[in-house]
Amino acid sequence: MCRLYNQKEYTKAFELALELYRRPELPRTIRAACCSILGTSDNENYLTFAKEAVDIWEEIHRAAERAHRAGGEDVPESLTRKLVEARGLLRTAQADEKDDGKLIALILYGTPLTNF
C-alpha cells in the first residue's frame, strides 16, 4: 500500500487502504497506515482519516513510552517519525479543508510516506 503510494499509483493505494481499513482485525499499525494514506485522498472523509491516523499513532507511541518507563526498550525512532508525519498530514488536511480541497492536489501527492 505504501509502496503503491510512493510509486504515485494513488488510485490503487487508496483502494487498497480503504479495503484494509474496513478489516478491524488487522493490527493498529496497519489501520494507522491506512488512515495516513486515506488522509491524503480526495475521499470526502479525508480529514477524519487524518485525525484517526494521529489518534492511533499517539496511542501506539504512548504505549511504547509506558513500556520504556517500565524498563523496556527505547521508543523506536521510526515510531516517532510516523507520529510526526501523521501530525503533519493532519495539519495539511486541516489547511486543505479551509481551502476547499485544493491543497492536497497541489502539494501532498508529491510527498512520499514512510513505509509502514
C-alpha positions in Angstrom: 0.0 0.0 0.0 2.7 2.5 1.0 4.8 1.2 -2.0 2.0 1.9 -4.3 1.5 5.4 -2.8 5.2 6.2 -3.1 5.3 5.0 -6.7 2.5 7.5 -7.3 -0.1 4.8 -8.0 -2.6 6.8 -5.9 -5.8 5.2 -7.1 -4.5 1.7 -6.3 -3.1 2.8 -3.0 -6.3 4.5 -1.9 -8.4 1.5 -2.9 -6.2 -0.9 -1.0 -6.0 1.4 2.0 -9.8 1.6 2.1 -10.1 -2.2 1.7 -7.7 -2.8 4.6 -9.2 -0.1 6.7 -12.5 -2.0 6.6 -10.8 -5.0 8.3 -10.8 -4.2 12.0 -9.0 -7.5 12.8 -5.8 -6.1 11.3 -3.1 -4.6 13.6 -3.4 -1.0 14.7 -0.3 -0.1 12.8 -1.9 -1.2 9.6 -5.0 0.8 10.4 -2.9 3.9 11.1 -1.0 3.5 7.8 -4.4 3.2 6.0 -5.6 6.3 7.7 -2.5 8.2 6.8 -2.9 7.3 3.2 -6.6 8.0 3.1 -6.0 11.3 4.8 -4.3 12.4 1.6 -7.0 11.2 -0.7 -9.9 13.0 -2.3 -12.3 10.9 -0.2 -14.9 13.1 1.4 -13.7 11.8 4.8 -10.0 12.6 4.3 -9.9 14.9 7.4 -11.5 12.2 9.6 -8.9 9.7 8.3 -6.1 12.1 9.0 -7.3 12.7 12.6 -7.7 9.0 13.2 -4.1 8.4 12.0 -2.8 10.8 14.6 -5.0 9.3 17.3 -3.8 5.8 16.6 -0.1 6.7 16.2 -0.3 8.7 19.5 -1.9 5.7 21.2 0.9 3.4 19.9 3.6 5.9 20.9 2.2 6.3 24.4 2.2 2.5 24.9 5.8 2.4 23.7 6.7 5.2 26.2 5.0 3.3 29.0 6.9 0.2 28.2 10.2 2.2 28.1 9.4 3.7 31.5 8.7 0.2 32.9 12.2 -0.8 31.9 11.7 -1.8 28.3 13.4 -0.8 25.1 13.6 2.8 23.9 10.7 4.2 21.8 11.8 3.4 18.2 12.8 6.4 16.2 10.7 5.1 13.3 7.6 5.2 15.5 8.3 8.8 16.5 8.7 9.7 12.8 5.4 8.1 11.9 3.7 10.2 14.6 5.3 13.4 13.4 4.4 12.5 9.8 0.8 11.9 10.8 0.6 15.2 12.6 2.0 16.9 9.5 -0.6 15.2 7.3 -3.3 16.3 9.7 -2.2 19.9 9.5 -2.2 19.7 5.7 -5.7 18.1 5.7 -7.0 20.8 8.0 -5.5 23.6 5.8 -6.9 21.8 2.8 -10.4 21.7 4.2 -10.2 25.5 4.7 -9.0 25.8 1.1 -11.8 23.7 -0.4 -9.7 20.7 -1.2 -7.1 22.3 -3.4 -4.0 21.9 -1.2 -3.8 18.1 -1.3 -4.0 18.1 -5.1 -1.2 20.7 -5.3 1.1 19.6 -2.6 0.6 16.3 -0.9 0.8 13.9 -3.9 4.4 14.7 -4.3 5.2 13.8 -0.7 6.2 10.1 -0.1 5.1 8.4 3.0 7.3 6.4 5.3 7.0 2.7 4.6 4.9 1.3 7.5 
